[in-house]
């Protein structure tokens, strides 16, 4: 049986301190949403 790894990514917040109109996890940095960097790390 193969070993399994589970990750829970807590991605929440409205980004009010960033003065942005969408949640901070969806704000793009270098063309990639912040959540994308996190998910890529666990991929």
N, C-alpha and C positions, 0 to 999 in steps of 0.2 A: 504494500500500500504506500502510495506517495505521501510525503509530508505536505501539510497544507498550512498556508500562512493567511491570516485574516487581518485586514487593516480597516479601522473605522476612521474616516476623515470627517472631522467636525468643521463644517464650512457654513458659517452663518454670519449674520450682521448686515446692517443696511448701509454702512459706509458713510454715516452722517458726518464724521470728522473729516472725511475726504472731500466733502462738498460735491458728491457725485450723485447722479440720478438712478444708479443701479447698484445692486449689492456688490460689496467689495470683491467677493470671490469671482465675479464675472468681469471685473475691470481688466482691460488688456494691458500687458506689459510686453513690449517688443512684439506685438501682434498675437500674443497668446494669453488667454484668460488666466488669472492667478491660480485658479483651481486646476488648470491644465498642468502647471508645473508640479503641483502636489501629486496628481494622479500619475504623471509620467514617472515620478520617483518610485512609486509603488508598483509600476507595471513590470 
